[in-house]
């Protein structure tokens, strides 16, 4: 069965080029060229993944992302202008799973899509561990759900993968390279702040449920999920 991907970009020529390449890679693609139209389209149609450009007519890409994240958890990969770190960080904070700078290499786009789809669609049979726990934080890999003190954590696919790795190694430091490779499915590159942004978002979501300061920063290395004696 083909993987359905929606490309949201006003560059029709680029959409056609990417669609032709992704079709050869086993993806079934559709395209929308207007931001406001894209929001309505996504409310009526299901896709396995979405490729979203930042600069769009009708409604800017970040506004599209903000609205989509209010109702869907579909993996979203942003396309951003080179050097626009602010857009990338804001996009990750709004719930994007990954980003690529434009102009992008179609082969790299395909690889990134496969990585985020592997994270979000891991077969249940793959998980031999039914649950991971650290204090009041509980991870269920089979259905990719997480709770703190019994309350559900609303996480993106990338955030879940990062938290699962940290909780699975609670009490130990996990370096950023390992987090990027195992949670995001790609090597850590220079000046890449994706892991930092995902961890920041997880911290805020834990704190909103009463889980303050559970993830410790180890400067120059990575992060550690803290084990609290007596269940905190």
C-alpha positions as CSV (number, residue, x, y, z in Angstrom):
1,X,0.0,0.0,0.0
2,X,1.4,3.4,-1.0
3,X,2.3,6.0,1.6
4,X,0.1,9.2,1.1
5,X,2.0,12.4,1.3
6,X,0.6,15.9,0.9
7,X,2.9,18.7,-0.4
8,X,1.9,22.2,0.6
9,X,3.9,24.6,-1.5
10,X,3.0,27.4,-4.0
11,X,5.8,26.5,-6.3
12,X,3.9,24.2,-8.7
13,X,7.0,23.3,-10.7
14,X,8.8,22.2,-7.5
15,X,5.7,20.2,-6.4
16,X,5.7,18.4,-9.8
17,X,9.4,17.6,-9.5
18,X,9.1,16.3,-5.9
19,X,6.0,14.3,-6.8
20,X,7.6,12.6,-9.7
21,X,10.6,11.6,-7.6
22,X,8.6,10.5,-4.5
23,X,6.4,8.4,-6.8
24,X,9.4,6.4,-7.8
25,X,10.3,6.0,-4.1
26,X,6.8,4.5,-3.4
27,X,5.0,7.5,-2.2
28,X,1.6,8.7,-3.4
29,X,1.5,12.4,-3.5
30,X,-1.0,15.2,-3.7
31,X,-0.4,19.0,-3.7
32,X,-2.1,22.1,-2.4
33,X,-0.7,25.6,-3.3
34,X,-2.5,27.9,-0.8
35,X,-2.2,28.0,3.0
36,X,-5.9,28.6,3.8
37,X,-6.9,25.9,1.3
38,X,-4.4,23.5,2.8
39,X,-6.0,23.8,6.3
40,X,-9.4,23.0,4.9
41,X,-8.0,20.2,2.7
42,X,-6.3,18.5,5.7
43,X,-9.5,18.6,7.7
44,X,-11.2,16.5,5.0
45,X,-8.4,14.2,3.9
46,X,-6.0,11.9,5.7
47,X,-2.3,11.7,4.8
48,X,0.6,9.7,6.3
49,X,2.9,12.7,6.2
50,X,2.8,16.4,5.2
51,X,5.5,18.5,3.6
52,X,4.9,22.1,4.4
53,X,6.6,25.2,3.0
54,X,6.9,28.2,5.2
55,X,6.2,30.9,2.6
56,X,2.6,30.4,1.3
57,X,-0.1,32.7,-0.1
58,X,-3.4,32.8,1.7
59,X,-2.0,31.7,5.1
60,X,1.7,31.5,6.0
61,X,3.1,28.1,6.6
62,X,3.7,28.6,10.4
63,X,0.0,29.6,10.7
64,X,-1.0,26.5,8.8
65,X,1.2,24.4,11.1
66,X,-0.4,26.1,14.2
67,X,-3.9,25.3,13.0
68,X,-3.2,21.8,11.9
69,X,-1.6,20.9,15.2
70,X,-4.9,21.8,16.9
71,X,-6.6,18.8,15.3
72,X,-4.2,16.4,13.7
73,X,-1.0,14.5,14.8
74,X,0.2,13.7,11.2
75,X,4.0,14.0,10.9
76,X,4.9,17.3,9.3
77,X,8.2,18.2,7.7
78,X,8.8,21.9,7.0
79,X,10.6,23.4,4.1
80,X,12.4,26.6,5.1
81,X,14.7,29.1,3.5
82,X,18.4,28.5,4.1
83,X,19.7,30.3,7.1
84,X,16.3,31.0,8.6
85,X,17.0,29.5,12.0
86,X,14.2,31.4,13.6
87,X,11.6,29.9,11.3
88,X,13.0,26.4,12.0
89,X,13.0,26.7,15.7
90,X,9.5,28.3,15.8
91,X,8.3,25.5,13.5
92,X,9.6,22.8,15.8
93,X,8.1,24.6,18.8
94,X,4.7,24.7,17.0
95,X,4.9,20.9,16.4
96,X,6.8,20.2,13.2
97,X,8.6,16.9,13.3
98,X,11.6,17.9,11.2
99,X,12.7,20.5,8.6
100,X,14.7,20.8,5.4
101,X,16.2,24.0,3.9
102,X,15.2,24.9,0.4
103,X,16.2,24.2,-2.3
104,X,16.0,20.6,-1.0
105,X,17.5,17.5,-2.5
106,X,14.6,15.1,-3.3
107,X,16.6,12.1,-2.1
108,X,17.2,13.8,1.2
109,X,13.4,14.6,1.4
110,X,12.6,11.0,0.8
111,X,15.0,9.9,3.5
112,X,13.6,12.4,6.0
113,X,10.1,11.3,5.3
114,X,11.0,7.6,5.8
115,X,12.6,8.5,9.1
116,X,9.6,10.3,10.5
117,X,7.3,7.7,9.2
118,X,9.3,4.9,10.9
119,X,9.0,6.8,14.2
120,X,5.2,7.2,13.9
121,X,4.3,3.9,12.4
122,X,6.5,1.4,14.2
123,X,4.6,-2.0,14.3
124,X,3.4,-3.0,17.7
125,X,5.1,-6.4,17.3
126,X,8.4,-4.6,17.3
127,X,8.0,-3.5,20.9
128,X,9.0,-6.2,23.4
129,X,8.8,-3.7,26.3
130,X,5.2,-3.0,27.3
131,X,6.0,0.1,29.4
132,X,8.8,2.3,30.6
133,X,8.6,4.2,33.8
134,X,10.6,6.8,35.6
135,X,8.9,8.2,38.7
136,X,5.4,9.3,37.6
137,X,6.3,9.3,33.9
138,X,5.1,6.3,32.0
139,X,5.8,5.4,28.3
140,X,3.9,2.8,26.4
141,X,5.9,2.1,23.2
142,X,3.2,-0.1,21.6
143,X,0.7,2.6,21.1
144,X,3.2,5.5,21.4
145,X,1.5,7.1,24.4
146,X,2.9,8.8,27.4
147,X,1.5,10.0,30.7
148,X,2.7,11.9,33.8
149,X,0.9,11.3,37.1
150,X,-1.8,9.5,35.1
151,X,-2.5,12.5,32.8
152,X,-1.8,12.1,29.1
153,X,1.1,14.0,27.5
154,X,0.2,15.3,24.1
155,X,3.4,14.8,22.1
156,X,4.4,15.0,18.5
157,X,6.0,11.9,17.0
158,X,9.5,13.4,17.4
159,X,8.8,14.5,21.0
160,X,7.6,11.0,21.9
161,X,10.7,9.4,20.4
162,X,13.0,11.7,22.3
163,X,11.1,11.2,25.6
164,X,11.0,7.4,25.2
165,X,14.8,7.4,24.7
166,X,15.4,9.6,27.8
167,X,13.0,7.7,30.0
168,X,14.4,4.4,28.8
169,X,17.8,5.6,30.0
170,X,16.6,7.4,33.1
171,X,19.5,8.3,35.5
172,X,22.0,8.2,32.6
173,X,23.1,11.0,30.2
174,X,22.1,10.5,26.6
175,X,24.3,12.5,24.2
176,X,22.7,14.6,21.5
177,X,24.2,12.5,18.7
178,X,22.5,9.4,20.1
179,X,19.2,11.3,20.5
180,X,19.4,12.6,16.9
181,X,20.3,9.2,15.5
182,X,17.9,7.0,17.4
183,X,15.0,9.5,18.0
184,X,15.0,11.5,14.8
185,X,16.6,8.9,12.5
186,X,19.4,11.2,11.3
187,X,22.9,12.3,12.2
188,X,23.4,15.4,14.3
189,X,24.8,18.2,12.2
190,X,26.6,21.4,13.2
191,X,24.3,24.1,14.6
192,X,21.3,21.8,14.5
193,X,19.1,22.7,17.5
194,X,16.2,20.2,16.8
195,X,17.0,18.1,19.8
196,X,17.2,21.2,22.1
197,X,13.8,22.5,20.8
198,X,12.1,19.1,21.2
199,X,13.4,18.7,24.8
200,X,12.3,22.3,25.6
201,X,8.8,21.4,24.4
202,X,8.7,18.2,26.4
203,X,9.8,20.0,29.5
204,X,7.0,22.5,29.1
205,X,4.4,19.8,28.7
206,X,5.7,17.9,31.7
207,X,5.7,21.1,33.8
208,X,2.1,21.8,32.8
209,X,1.2,18.5,34.5
210,X,3.4,19.1,37.6
211,X,6.6,17.5,36.3
212,X,9.1,20.2,37.0
213,X,12.8,19.9,36.2
214,X,12.7,16.2,35.2
215,X,15.1,16.6,32.3
216,X,18.6,17.8,33.2
217,X,20.9,19.5,30.7
218,X,24.4,18.3,30.7
219,X,26.4,21.1,29.0
220,X,28.3,20.0,25.9
221,X,27.0,16.5,26.1
222,X,23.2,15.9,26.1
223,X,20.3,15.3,28.5
224,X,19.4,13.1,31.4
225,X,16.0,12.1,32.7
226,X,16.1,12.4,36.5
227,X,15.0,9.6,38.8
228,X,13.3,11.1,41.8
229,X,13.3,9.0,45.0
230,X,9.9,8.4,46.5
231,X,8.2,9.0,43.2
232,X,8.7,12.8,43.5
